[in-house]
Amino acid sequence: MKVSIQHRGLSMVLLVILLAGCASPSQPTRFYRLDGGAPNIRAQDLMPALNRSMLGVEEVSVAAYLDRPQIVERVAEHRLKLHEFDQWAGSFQENLKIVLGEELQRLMPERPVVTSPWPGSRQPDYRLELMVRQFDWVGDRIIVRGNWSLIREKPRELVALQRVGLEEPILGSGIDAVVAASHRSMGRWAQIIADWFRDAAGRPGDSP
């Protein structure tokens, strides 16, 4: 009986070793950022000047289901898939804020655009906040919905409040194409905000 138990135990050990040898290595996790590539490196004056108000991107908040490292795909109307091996590098909402600031600066080179925390003691003349309620990868497109608001500091008042809904096609296949389309979505949102500033500048008595 003792010999049989020993043989059985030895067989189990050999089976475990065999299974471990056949197991494939774990898949490495890939990390992504919306902001990428070489920046256009140049100095920019952020000091106040006449007719040169500063815009500050103060906060970009996201719905709770987006506040996670995994890239989220909507695979059915009420079902989401989390990509465990495709994740955002760092905070997704912080990444959105950085990209929004960069896109706004690109669209409005004449206006200093900063993201919080503010540089030095300089406070922005306008504070921008976004609430992202949906940022979904759905099949061959990115769907973005949310609100944005703008507060003027002097006099302190709410000067813009809008709801936004965007759809951006995914050009190509794979996660890289999904991330690129997500970046373009934020660029389109930035365009809406930049257009608001241009329209406001053209209105009599209201030059932001």
Backbone as ProteinMPNN parsed JSONL, in Angstrom:
{"seq_chain_A": "MKVSIQHRGLSMVLLVILLAGCASPSQPTRFYRLDGGAPNIRAQDLMPALNRSMLGVEEVSVAAYLDRPQIVERVAEHRLKLHEFDQWAGSFQENLKIVLGEELQRLMPERPVVTSPWPGSRQPDYRLELMVRQFDWVGDRIIVRGNWSLIREKPRELVALQRVGLEEPILGSGIDAVVAASHRSMGRWAQIIADWFRDAAGRPGDSP", "coords_chain_A": {"N_chain_A": [[0.833, -1.21, 0.0], [1.952, 1.235, 0.808], [3.911, 1.556, -1.129], [2.334, 1.918, -3.403], [1.065, 4.355, -2.845], [3.288, 6.007, -2.838], [4.092, 5.783, -5.491], [1.879, 6.919, -6.738], [2.029, 9.554, -5.773], [4.467, 10.31, -6.916], [3.761, 10.203, -9.593], [1.929, 12.324, -9.728], [3.596, 14.495, -9.214], [5.263, 14.377, -11.486], [3.332, 14.873, -13.437], [2.574, 17.543, -12.87], [5.011, 18.835, -13.41], [5.211, 18.272, -16.124], [2.957, 19.631, -17.155], [3.63, 22.247, -16.483], [5.828, 22.601, -18.099], [4.633, 22.533, -20.595], [3.015, 24.752, -20.619], [2.319, 27.921, -22.012], [4.314, 30.942, -22.129], [3.413, 33.808, -20.118], [1.374, 36.424, -21.467], [2.754, 39.509, -22.483], [1.977, 42.736, -21.128], [0.747, 45.507, -22.942], [1.274, 48.981, -23.19], [-0.283, 52.163, -23.566], [-0.45, 55.551, -24.794], [-2.319, 58.534, -25.349], [-1.147, 60.881, -26.164], [1.553, 61.269, -28.268], [4.621, 60.744, -30.155], [7.127, 63.047, -31.453], [7.339, 66.157, -29.828], [6.553, 69.557, -30.862], [9.054, 71.398, -30.241], [9.482, 74.4, -28.701], [9.972, 77.688, -27.372], [7.563, 79.35, -25.343], [5.813, 82.224, -24.505], [4.26, 82.815, -21.495], [3.477, 84.943, -20.012], [1.248, 87.551, -18.861], [-0.466, 89.704, -21.145], [-1.698, 92.475, -23.117], [-4.853, 91.909, -24.571], [-4.478, 89.152, -24.626], [-5.452, 86.779, -23.286], [-5.222, 84.069, -20.953], [-5.888, 80.598, -21.236], [-6.911, 78.026, -19.15], [-6.794, 74.584, -18.727], [-8.509, 73.058, -16.476], [-9.709, 70.734, -15.324], [-10.368, 67.376, -16.268], [-12.74, 65.079, -16.027], [-13.848, 61.671, -15.761], [-16.327, 59.144, -16.473], [-17.074, 56.574, -14.051], [-16.665, 53.94, -15.007], [-14.679, 54.207, -16.846], [-12.476, 54.902, -15.46], [-9.94, 53.355, -15.082], [-7.124, 51.161, -15.66], [-7.275, 49.393, -17.889], [-7.977, 49.228, -21.402], [-11.159, 49.908, -22.678], [-13.7, 48.155, -24.331], [-16.794, 48.279, -25.99], [-18.807, 45.663, -26.443], [-21.37, 44.842, -26.761], [-24.71, 46.163, -26.447], [-25.17, 46.498, -23.694], [-22.864, 45.501, -22.585], [-19.478, 45.29, -21.654], [-16.01, 44.937, -22.509], [-12.955, 44.38, -20.974], [-9.675, 45.004, -21.805], [-7.194, 43.223, -20.76], [-4.481, 43.015, -21.36], [-3.915, 45.238, -22.785], [-3.37, 48.358, -21.956], [-3.788, 51.66, -20.487], [-1.08, 53.874, -20.081], [-0.426, 55.138, -17.115], [-2.666, 57.64, -15.71], [-5.796, 57.694, -17.261], [-7.628, 59.855, -17.436], [-5.97, 61.998, -16.813], [-4.265, 61.891, -18.977], [-6.081, 62.532, -21.023], [-6.532, 65.211, -20.36], [-4.02, 66.382, -20.823], [-3.722, 65.945, -23.589], [-5.91, 67.408, -24.564], [-5.163, 70.03, -23.811], [-2.839, 70.308, -25.394], [-3.912, 70.106, -27.986], [-5.653, 72.302, -28.035], [-3.783, 74.375, -27.813], [-2.436, 74.051, -30.211], [-4.478, 74.689, -32.006], [-5.047, 77.295, -31.296], [-2.719, 79.186, -31.489], [-2.123, 81.783, -30.844], [-2.901, 82.231, -28.273], [-2.044, 81.71, -24.877], [-2.112, 78.484, -23.506], [-2.62, 76.461, -20.765], [-2.274, 73.632, -18.544], [-3.641, 72.397, -15.499], [-1.568, 71.521, -12.687], [-1.21, 75.094, -12.337], [1.329, 77.117, -13.91], [3.786, 78.54, -11.887], [2.843, 81.563, -10.231], [0.929, 82.51, -11.869], [-2.358, 82.873, -12.831], [-4.977, 81.471, -14.779], [-7.049, 83.245, -17.147], [-9.378, 82.173, -18.072], [-11.102, 79.247, -17.149], [-11.284, 75.885, -17.91], [-13.378, 73.052, -17.904], [-14.054, 69.576, -18.28], [-16.432, 66.952, -18.536], [-16.415, 63.665, -19.115], [-18.661, 61.467, -20.175], [-19.049, 59.25, -21.722], [-16.812, 57.228, -23.456], [-16.24, 55.321, -25.721], [-15.084, 52.43, -27.385], [-16.468, 51.135, -30.08], [-16.954, 48.69, -32.175], [-16.062, 49.763, -35.271], [-15.505, 52.388, -34.593], [-15.05, 55.29, -32.487], [-16.909, 56.47, -29.832], [-17.844, 59.401, -28.273], [-19.121, 61.191, -25.563], [-20.204, 63.946, -23.612], [-19.845, 66.803, -21.377], [-18.843, 70.265, -21.491], [-17.498, 73.086, -19.801], [-16.948, 76.587, -19.269], [-15.354, 78.997, -17.371], [-15.083, 82.389, -16.713], [-12.697, 84.403, -15.113], [-12.615, 87.164, -14.277], [-15.078, 89.421, -14.638], [-16.025, 86.839, -12.29], [-17.694, 84.318, -13.801], [-19.905, 81.973, -15.36], [-19.447, 81.288, -18.675], [-19.777, 79.578, -20.792], [-21.426, 76.552, -21.567], [-21.813, 73.415, -22.654], [-23.172, 70.483, -24.249], [-21.677, 67.642, -25.705], [-21.414, 65.422, -28.458], [-19.706, 62.971, -30.172], [-18.49, 61.073, -32.963], [-15.918, 59.067, -34.098], [-14.271, 57.582, -36.785], [-12.446, 54.487, -36.789], [-9.418, 54.073, -38.21], [-8.055, 51.569, -39.729], [-6.743, 48.548, -38.17], [-6.521, 46.872, -34.969], [-5.192, 47.732, -31.676], [-3.582, 50.007, -31.751], [-4.698, 51.573, -33.795], [-7.141, 52.108, -32.61], [-6.364, 53.704, -30.421], [-5.248, 55.874, -31.806], [-7.55, 56.891, -33.074], [-8.956, 57.65, -30.806], [-7.375, 59.749, -29.913], [-7.8, 61.566, -32.023], [-10.475, 62.085, -31.568], [-10.414, 63.666, -29.242], [-9.127, 65.808, -30.352], [-11.118, 66.8, -32.047], [-13.01, 67.61, -30.165], [-11.548, 69.628, -28.945], [-11.49, 71.368, -31.113], [-14.151, 72.248, -31.212], [-14.256, 73.797, -28.886], [-12.292, 75.728, -29.452], [-13.503, 76.955, -31.645], [-15.65, 78.147, -30.348], [-14.331, 80.16, -28.896], [-13.384, 81.724, -31.01], [-15.789, 82.584, -32.156], [-16.821, 84.026, -29.992], [-14.95, 86.047, -29.824], [-15.604, 87.493, -32.03], [-17.948, 88.743, -31.387], [-19.554, 91.782, -30.524], [-18.27, 93.64, -27.823], [-17.465, 91.46, -26.347], [-14.696, 89.993, -25.953], [-12.771, 87.422, -25.591]], "CA_chain_A": [[0.0, 0.0, 0.0], [2.821, 2.398, 0.89], [4.567, 1.718, -2.429], [1.326, 2.452, -4.324], [0.887, 5.777, -2.537], [4.491, 6.72, -3.283], [4.039, 5.851, -6.956], [0.841, 7.881, -7.097], [2.576, 10.88, -5.511], [5.487, 10.597, -7.923], [3.053, 10.471, -10.845], [1.356, 13.669, -9.651], [4.703, 15.456, -9.361], [5.664, 14.373, -12.895], [2.277, 15.52, -14.202], [2.698, 18.986, -12.654], [6.196, 19.298, -14.142], [4.886, 18.21, -17.544], [2.041, 20.717, -17.478], [4.373, 23.507, -16.396], [6.678, 22.699, -19.277], [3.809, 22.764, -21.79], [2.31, 26.029, -20.528], [2.931, 29.016, -22.764], [4.666, 32.072, -21.271], [2.34, 34.791, -19.972], [1.385, 37.474, -22.486], [3.172, 40.792, -21.915], [1.009, 43.831, -21.2], [1.138, 46.643, -23.787], [0.822, 50.24, -22.601], [-0.563, 53.157, -24.606], [-0.724, 56.95, -24.445], [-2.953, 59.29, -26.417], [-0.152, 61.828, -26.646], [2.702, 60.508, -28.74], [5.434, 61.385, -31.174], [8.029, 64.123, -31.034], [6.634, 67.443, -29.72], [7.124, 70.727, -31.524], [9.744, 72.043, -29.129], [9.772, 75.82, -28.867], [9.641, 78.475, -26.19], [6.289, 80.072, -25.437], [5.66, 83.22, -23.452], [3.003, 82.664, -20.768], [3.219, 86.134, -19.221], [0.059, 88.284, -19.303], [-0.282, 90.815, -22.079], [-2.943, 93.054, -23.586], [-5.582, 91.1, -25.551], [-3.822, 87.853, -24.707], [-5.921, 86.062, -22.104], [-4.751, 82.693, -20.825], [-6.882, 79.551, -21.034], [-6.412, 76.944, -18.319], [-7.558, 73.342, -18.685], [-8.434, 72.786, -15.041], [-10.057, 69.366, -14.944], [-11.097, 66.462, -17.143], [-13.2, 63.941, -15.231], [-14.419, 60.615, -16.593], [-17.266, 58.237, -15.817], [-16.365, 55.604, -13.214], [-16.277, 52.725, -15.734], [-13.481, 54.528, -17.625], [-11.382, 55.217, -14.537], [-9.24, 52.09, -14.87], [-6.012, 51.077, -16.617], [-7.575, 48.617, -19.091], [-8.734, 49.826, -22.49], [-12.52, 49.381, -22.608], [-14.41, 47.974, -25.601], [-18.204, 47.929, -25.834], [-19.039, 44.549, -27.369], [-22.815, 44.746, -26.911], [-25.341, 47.39, -25.951], [-25.031, 46.603, -22.245], [-21.749, 44.672, -22.138], [-18.154, 45.843, -21.905], [-14.862, 44.035, -22.42], [-11.728, 45.028, -20.519], [-8.497, 44.401, -22.425], [-6.23, 43.102, -19.663], [-3.104, 43.138, -21.84], [-3.803, 46.527, -23.475], [-3.711, 49.277, -20.878], [-3.285, 53.029, -20.537], [0.096, 54.147, -19.263], [-0.788, 56.243, -16.224], [-4.082, 57.983, -15.562], [-6.478, 57.988, -18.523], [-8.2, 61.203, -17.435], [-4.861, 62.963, -16.877], [-3.827, 61.856, -20.363], [-7.054, 63.316, -21.782], [-6.315, 66.63, -20.071], [-2.796, 66.81, -21.505], [-3.994, 65.982, -25.028], [-6.803, 68.531, -24.819], [-4.362, 71.244, -23.748], [-1.966, 70.373, -26.565], [-4.715, 70.365, -29.176], [-6.118, 73.697, -27.969], [-2.657, 75.254, -28.121], [-2.189, 73.933, -31.652], [-5.548, 75.37, -32.718], [-5.054, 78.717, -30.933], [-1.325, 79.519, -31.154], [-2.021, 83.157, -30.359], [-3.367, 82.285, -26.894], [-1.392, 80.738, -24.004], [-2.969, 77.433, -22.956], [-1.905, 75.689, -19.748], [-3.057, 72.628, -17.831], [-3.377, 72.416, -14.067], [-1.42, 72.735, -11.871], [-0.804, 76.264, -13.102], [2.751, 77.448, -13.797], [4.103, 79.671, -11.019], [1.71, 82.236, -9.59], [0.051, 82.996, -12.933], [-3.673, 82.25, -12.859], [-5.603, 81.649, -16.099], [-8.206, 84.146, -17.241], [-10.516, 81.285, -18.295], [-10.886, 77.891, -16.646], [-12.053, 74.925, -18.696], [-13.619, 71.745, -17.287], [-14.761, 68.594, -19.104], [-16.94, 65.726, -17.936], [-16.549, 62.648, -20.156], [-19.638, 60.476, -19.716], [-18.884, 58.058, -22.545], [-15.639, 57.218, -24.336], [-16.363, 53.902, -26.039], [-14.655, 51.778, -28.615], [-17.615, 50.329, -30.517], [-16.737, 48.21, -33.543], [-15.099, 50.499, -36.096], [-15.561, 53.823, -34.288], [-14.982, 55.763, -31.111], [-18.054, 57.328, -29.497], [-17.523, 60.26, -27.129], [-20.197, 62.08, -25.134], [-19.911, 64.602, -22.347], [-20.131, 68.237, -21.257], [-17.714, 71.129, -21.17], [-17.898, 74.391, -19.259], [-15.884, 77.586, -19.248], [-15.568, 80.056, -16.37], [-14.221, 83.567, -16.806], [-12.306, 84.774, -13.756], [-12.909, 88.562, -13.925], [-15.756, 88.993, -13.406], [-16.175, 85.382, -12.262], [-19.002, 83.909, -14.287], [-19.966, 80.891, -16.332], [-19.68, 81.898, -19.985], [-20.107, 78.553, -21.789], [-21.797, 75.239, -21.054], [-22.309, 72.693, -23.828], [-23.119, 69.024, -24.33], [-20.978, 67.247, -26.922], [-21.484, 64.031, -28.895], [-18.811, 62.807, -31.313], [-18.15, 59.736, -33.437], [-14.696, 59.12, -34.89], [-13.973, 56.262, -37.354], [-11.144, 53.87, -36.531], [-8.785, 53.846, -39.51], [-7.118, 50.468, -39.588], [-7.107, 47.507, -37.22], [-5.637, 46.755, -33.823], [-5.312, 48.726, -30.608], [-2.93, 51.264, -32.151], [-5.681, 52.354, -34.552], [-8.142, 52.557, -31.63], [-5.772, 54.81, -29.67], [-5.138, 57.016, -32.715], [-8.893, 57.46, -33.237], [-9.281, 58.305, -29.537], [-6.672, 61.036, -29.941], [-8.503, 62.45, -32.955], [-11.725, 62.492, -30.917], [-10.118, 64.81, -28.379], [-8.831, 66.933, -31.243], [-12.393, 67.363, -32.513], [-13.598, 68.327, -29.025], [-10.781, 70.866, -28.836], [-11.917, 72.249, -32.202], [-15.416, 72.854, -30.798], [-13.941, 74.839, -27.897], [-11.582, 76.799, -30.157], [-14.498, 77.683, -32.451], [-16.406, 79.001, -29.432], [-13.509, 81.343, -28.626], [-13.359, 82.568, -32.205], [-17.106, 83.211, -32.272], [-16.953, 85.021, -28.927], [-14.091, 87.18, -30.163], [-16.25, 88.274, -33.083], [-19.155, 89.387, -30.897], [-19.257, 93.098, -29.965], [-18.25, 93.769, -26.366], [-17.092, 90.196, -25.711], [-13.447, 89.552, -26.581], [-12.086, 86.594, -24.596]], "C_chain_A": [[0.863, 1.253, 0.0], [3.49, 2.658, -0.445], [3.606, 2.337, -3.443], [1.111, 3.937, -4.108], [2.072, 6.579, -3.025], [4.495, 6.873, -4.799], [3.02, 6.881, -7.429], [1.336, 9.313, -6.9], [3.614, 11.282, -6.527], [4.845, 10.93, -9.265], [2.461, 11.878, -10.863], [2.434, 14.729, -9.833], [5.137, 15.551, -10.817], [4.63, 15.063, -13.771], [2.347, 17.035, -14.077], [3.866, 19.549, -13.436], [5.915, 19.324, -15.644], [3.972, 19.345, -17.968], [2.737, 22.073, -17.444], [5.259, 23.699, -17.611], [5.896, 23.003, -20.537], [3.135, 24.128, -21.785], [3.057, 27.107, -21.289], [3.272, 30.154, -21.823], [3.54, 33.097, -21.233], [2.5, 35.905, -20.991], [1.811, 38.79, -21.867], [2.088, 41.852, -22.09], [1.574, 44.959, -22.055], [0.513, 47.909, -23.216], [0.745, 51.312, -23.675], [-0.761, 54.542, -23.994], [-1.408, 57.608, -25.63], [-1.999, 60.318, -27.011], [1.079, 61.04, -27.055], [3.465, 61.27, -29.798], [6.284, 62.509, -30.604], [7.271, 65.441, -30.955], [7.324, 68.523, -30.536], [7.76, 71.598, -30.447], [10.053, 73.494, -29.479], [9.376, 76.537, -27.592], [8.322, 79.202, -26.422], [6.148, 80.991, -24.239], [4.283, 83.066, -22.803], [2.686, 83.869, -19.894], [1.996, 86.876, -19.752], [0.417, 89.438, -20.229], [-1.647, 91.277, -22.538], [-3.554, 92.172, -24.677], [-4.963, 89.706, -25.734], [-4.188, 87.038, -23.472], [-5.486, 84.606, -22.138], [-5.916, 81.747, -20.569], [-6.249, 78.427, -20.225], [-7.338, 75.737, -18.37], [-7.453, 72.821, -17.252], [-8.696, 71.326, -14.705], [-10.745, 68.646, -16.094], [-11.462, 65.258, -16.288], [-13.886, 62.943, -16.157], [-15.41, 59.793, -15.784], [-16.494, 57.12, -15.121], [-15.901, 54.385, -14.006], [-15.036, 52.946, -16.598], [-12.259, 54.759, -16.747], [-10.664, 53.934, -14.138], [-8.109, 51.991, -15.891], [-6.361, 50.365, -17.917], [-8.313, 49.46, -20.138], [-10.091, 49.12, -22.568], [-13.124, 49.308, -24.012], [-15.863, 47.618, -25.296], [-18.537, 46.882, -26.896], [-20.521, 44.258, -27.574], [-23.43, 45.974, -26.259], [-25.119, 47.591, -24.461], [-23.851, 45.787, -21.713], [-20.425, 45.27, -22.587], [-17.096, 44.747, -21.795], [-13.647, 44.848, -22.004], [-10.535, 44.292, -21.117], [-7.368, 44.38, -21.398], [-4.791, 43.34, -20.118], [-2.887, 44.385, -22.694], [-4.305, 47.6, -22.513], [-3.149, 50.669, -21.144], [-2.069, 53.157, -19.619], [-0.207, 55.365, -18.402], [-2.282, 56.478, -16.216], [-4.691, 58.352, -16.914], [-7.007, 59.414, -18.533], [-7.108, 62.273, -17.449], [-4.316, 63.034, -18.294], [-4.765, 62.66, -21.262], [-6.824, 64.813, -21.593], [-5.092, 67.158, -20.816], [-3.048, 66.949, -23.006], [-4.897, 67.161, -25.376], [-6.033, 69.849, -24.807], [-3.463, 71.405, -24.963], [-2.745, 70.71, -27.831], [-5.234, 71.803, -29.191], [-4.983, 74.663, -28.304], [-2.331, 75.222, -29.606], [-3.22, 74.728, -32.451], [-5.569, 76.874, -32.452], [-3.642, 79.141, -30.531], [-1.149, 80.92, -30.595], [-2.366, 83.286, -28.883], [-2.588, 81.284, -26.037], [-2.406, 79.765, -23.408], [-2.128, 76.611, -21.977], [-2.849, 74.653, -19.158], [-2.675, 72.675, -16.358], [-2.417, 71.278, -13.7], [-0.798, 73.875, -12.674], [0.686, 76.572, -12.893], [2.97, 78.679, -12.925], [2.872, 80.25, -10.359], [0.698, 82.755, -10.615], [-1.244, 82.198, -12.938], [-4.321, 82.481, -14.221], [-6.795, 82.599, -16.031], [-9.5, 83.361, -17.462], [-10.147, 79.892, -17.812], [-11.851, 76.94, -17.348], [-12.173, 73.602, -17.939], [-14.414, 70.868, -18.243], [-15.252, 67.45, -18.222], [-17.2, 64.742, -19.063], [-17.464, 61.548, -19.629], [-19.559, 59.174, -20.514], [-17.657, 58.237, -23.422], [-15.449, 55.761, -24.742], [-15.74, 53.55, -27.378], [-15.769, 50.816, -28.998], [-17.389, 49.918, -31.968], [-15.66, 48.996, -34.251], [-15.101, 51.991, -35.803], [-15.376, 54.061, -32.789], [-16.168, 56.706, -30.9], [-17.726, 58.089, -28.21], [-18.727, 61.141, -26.832], [-19.823, 62.686, -23.788], [-20.317, 66.067, -22.376], [-18.817, 68.996, -21.089], [-18.238, 72.479, -20.705], [-16.676, 75.294, -19.186], [-16.258, 78.694, -18.282], [-14.573, 81.172, -16.61], [-13.952, 84.057, -15.393], [-12.745, 86.188, -13.373], [-13.825, 89.167, -14.98], [-16.016, 87.493, -13.452], [-17.595, 85.004, -12.669], [-18.859, 82.76, -15.276], [-20.312, 81.487, -17.691], [-19.991, 80.874, -21.069], [-20.415, 77.249, -21.075], [-22.449, 74.477, -22.201], [-22.226, 71.186, -23.615], [-22.545, 68.646, -25.683], [-21.199, 65.762, -27.186], [-20.685, 63.871, -30.175], [-18.689, 61.332, -31.687], [-16.953, 59.862, -34.371], [-14.399, 57.738, -35.444], [-12.577, 55.793, -36.979], [-10.547, 53.486, -37.877], [-7.72, 52.769, -39.361], [-7.62, 49.474, -38.562], [-6.103, 47.496, -36.065], [-5.799, 47.901, -32.847], [-4.662, 50.047, -30.986], [-3.893, 52.16, -32.924], [-6.768, 52.888, -33.632], [-7.618, 53.77, -30.857], [-5.648, 56.05, -30.548], [-6.487, 57.687, -32.927], [-9.343, 58.175, -31.968], [-8.621, 59.673, -29.458], [-7.397, 62.021, -30.857], [-9.833, 62.932, -32.368], [-11.504, 63.694, -30.02], [-9.752, 66.037, -29.204], [-10.097, 67.591, -31.759], [-13.102, 68.115, -31.387], [-12.865, 69.659, -28.827], [-11.186, 71.86, -29.918], [-13.225, 72.954, -31.861], [-15.161, 74.005, -29.832], [-13.235, 76.016, -28.563], [-12.549, 77.617, -31.013], [-15.337, 78.597, -31.569], [-15.627, 80.279, -29.143], [-13.489, 82.28, -29.825], [-14.694, 83.284, -32.397], [-17.283, 84.306, -31.226], [-16.121, 86.256, -29.225], [-14.716, 88.08, -31.212], [-17.5, 88.993, -32.633], [-18.807, 90.734, -30.269], [-19.293, 93.053, -28.432], [-17.868, 92.501, -25.64], [-15.873, 89.635, -26.414], [-12.642, 88.739, -25.586], [-10.588, 86.486, -24.863]], "O_chain_A": [[0.568, 2.218, -0.705], [3.632, 3.806, -0.866], [4.005, 3.178, -4.248], [0.987, 4.697, -5.068], [1.917, 7.679, -3.556], [4.845, 7.925, -5.333], [3.257, 7.617, -8.388], [1.1, 10.181, -7.741], [3.661, 12.433, -6.961], [5.308, 11.814, -9.986], [2.486, 12.549, -11.895], [2.225, 15.733, -10.514], [5.356, 16.646, -11.336], [4.98, 15.754, -14.728], [2.195, 17.742, -15.073], [3.751, 20.606, -14.057], [6.312, 20.252, -16.35], [4.18, 19.957, -19.016], [2.467, 22.941, -18.275], [5.425, 24.816, -18.1], [6.411, 23.648, -21.451], [2.723, 24.614, -22.838], [4.283, 27.194, -21.219], [2.594, 30.331, -20.811], [2.796, 33.241, -22.203], [3.618, 36.287, -21.338], [1.286, 39.167, -20.82], [1.37, 41.856, -23.09], [2.741, 45.327, -21.914], [-0.648, 47.904, -22.806], [1.584, 51.374, -24.574], [-1.179, 54.684, -22.844], [-1.117, 57.283, -26.782], [-2.035, 60.592, -28.21], [1.592, 60.234, -26.279], [3.017, 62.311, -30.279], [6.171, 62.868, -29.432], [6.613, 65.819, -31.925], [8.508, 68.426, -30.86], [7.094, 72.424, -29.824], [10.787, 73.778, -30.426], [8.545, 76.05, -26.825], [8.007, 79.613, -27.538], [6.343, 80.577, -23.096], [3.26, 83.172, -23.48], [1.734, 83.832, -19.114], [1.726, 86.844, -20.953], [1.472, 90.059, -20.099], [-2.64, 90.567, -22.374], [-2.858, 91.741, -25.596], [-4.931, 89.16, -26.838], [-3.31, 86.653, -22.699], [-5.394, 83.99, -23.2], [-6.817, 82.05, -19.787], [-5.177, 77.933, -20.573], [-8.53, 75.854, -18.088], [-6.448, 72.224, -16.865], [-7.985, 70.74, -13.888], [-11.582, 69.213, -16.797], [-10.586, 64.501, -15.871], [-14.433, 63.313, -17.196], [-15.339, 59.753, -14.556], [-15.396, 56.76, -15.545], [-14.838, 53.84, -13.709], [-14.408, 51.982, -17.035], [-11.133, 54.805, -17.243], [-10.766, 53.483, -12.997], [-8.145, 52.691, -16.903], [-5.798, 50.699, -18.96], [-9.157, 50.291, -19.804], [-10.164, 47.892, -22.529], [-13.067, 50.27, -24.778], [-16.136, 46.765, -24.452], [-18.547, 47.176, -28.092], [-20.883, 43.502, -28.475], [-22.734, 46.738, -25.59], [-24.906, 48.716, -24.007], [-23.827, 45.421, -20.538], [-20.267, 45.695, -23.731], [-17.274, 43.761, -21.08], [-13.344, 45.879, -22.605], [-10.407, 43.079, -20.947], [-6.677, 45.378, -21.19], [-3.968, 43.817, -19.336], [-1.811, 44.573, -23.261], [-5.508, 47.733, -22.284], [-2.194, 50.848, -21.9], [-2.048, 52.608, -18.517], [-0.242, 56.491, -18.899], [-3.064, 55.635, -16.654], [-4.17, 59.213, -17.625], [-6.855, 60.118, -19.531], [-7.298, 63.34, -18.033], [-3.946, 64.11, -18.766], [-4.313, 63.38, -22.153], [-6.91, 65.587, -22.546], [-5.127, 68.255, -21.374], [-2.645, 67.935, -23.623], [-4.671, 67.839, -26.378], [-6.222, 70.689, -25.687], [-3.333, 72.503, -25.504], [-2.291, 71.508, -28.651], [-5.252, 72.447, -30.24], [-5.197, 75.656, -28.999], [-1.987, 76.248, -30.192], [-2.883, 75.363, -33.45], [-6.052, 77.644, -33.282], [-3.393, 79.425, -29.359], [-0.144, 81.215, -29.947], [-2.147, 84.344, -28.293], [-2.474, 80.12, -26.42], [-3.433, 80.179, -22.871], [-1.052, 76.126, -22.328], [-4.069, 74.779, -19.26], [-1.528, 72.957, -16.013], [-2.443, 70.211, -14.313], [0.025, 73.656, -13.563], [1.232, 76.313, -11.82], [2.405, 79.74, -13.191], [1.961, 79.518, -9.972], [-0.293, 83.381, -10.237], [-1.218, 80.971, -13.041], [-4.224, 83.581, -14.765], [-7.452, 82.734, -14.998], [-10.582, 83.816, -17.091], [-9.033, 79.416, -18.031], [-13.062, 77.16, -17.376], [-11.189, 73.095, -17.401], [-15.323, 71.336, -18.928], [-14.572, 67.036, -17.283], [-18.1, 64.951, -19.877], [-17.081, 60.787, -18.741], [-19.961, 58.118, -20.026], [-17.484, 59.278, -24.056], [-14.61, 55.053, -24.184], [-15.861, 54.281, -28.361], [-15.99, 49.807, -28.328], [-17.609, 50.711, -32.884], [-14.485, 48.917, -33.891], [-14.737, 52.787, -36.669], [-15.525, 53.162, -31.962], [-16.397, 57.62, -31.692], [-17.375, 57.49, -27.193], [-19.289, 61.763, -27.734], [-19.211, 62.035, -22.942], [-21.033, 66.514, -23.271], [-17.82, 68.452, -20.615], [-19.282, 72.949, -21.156], [-15.54, 74.837, -19.06], [-17.347, 79.262, -18.364], [-13.368, 80.937, -16.7], [-14.864, 84.122, -14.569], [-13.204, 86.397, -12.25], [-13.391, 89.404, -16.108], [-16.208, 86.931, -14.531], [-18.564, 85.325, -11.981], [-17.831, 82.602, -15.934], [-21.356, 82.121, -17.843], [-20.425, 81.249, -22.158], [-19.753, 76.886, -20.103], [-23.523, 74.856, -22.668], [-21.351, 70.68, -22.911], [-22.883, 69.257, -26.697], [-21.177, 64.946, -26.264], [-20.951, 64.557, -31.162], [-18.774, 60.454, -30.828], [-16.965, 60.656, -35.311], [-14.28, 56.79, -34.668], [-11.646, 56.591, -36.865], [-11.112, 52.666, -38.6], [-6.607, 53.046, -38.914], [-8.772, 49.538, -38.131], [-5.0, 48.031, -36.168], [-6.45, 48.904, -33.139], [-5.143, 51.105, -30.581], [-3.902, 53.375, -32.728], [-7.267, 53.994, -33.838], [-8.342, 54.746, -30.662], [-5.913, 57.161, -30.088], [-6.57, 58.915, -32.958], [-10.033, 59.192, -32.039], [-9.227, 60.639, -28.995], [-7.582, 63.184, -30.497], [-10.265, 64.053, -32.638], [-12.299, 64.634, -30.024], [-10.03, 67.169, -28.806], [-10.148, 68.813, -31.894], [-13.727, 69.146, -31.632], [-13.492, 70.688, -28.574], [-11.221, 73.065, -29.669], [-13.396, 74.13, -32.183], [-15.778, 75.064, -29.946], [-13.544, 77.172, -28.273], [-12.423, 78.839, -31.095], [-15.701, 79.697, -31.984], [-16.203, 81.367, -29.146], [-13.569, 83.498, -29.665], [-14.722, 84.459, -32.759], [-17.82, 85.375, -31.517], [-16.529, 87.377, -28.921], [-14.411, 89.27, -31.288], [-18.07, 89.773, -33.395], [-17.825, 90.811, -29.53], [-20.218, 92.505, -27.831], [-17.939, 92.464, -24.411], [-16.007, 88.877, -27.375], [-11.891, 89.317, -24.8], [-9.873, 85.823, -24.112]]}, "name": "protein", "num_of_chains": 1, "seq": "MKVSIQHRGLSMVLLVILLAGCASPSQPTRFYRLDGGAPNIRAQDLMPALNRSMLGVEEVSVAAYLDRPQIVERVAEHRLKLHEFDQWAGSFQENLKIVLGEELQRLMPERPVVTSPWPGSRQPDYRLELMVRQFDWVGDRIIVRGNWSLIREKPRELVALQRVGLEEPILGSGIDAVVAASHRSMGRWAQIIADWFRDAAGRPGDSP"}
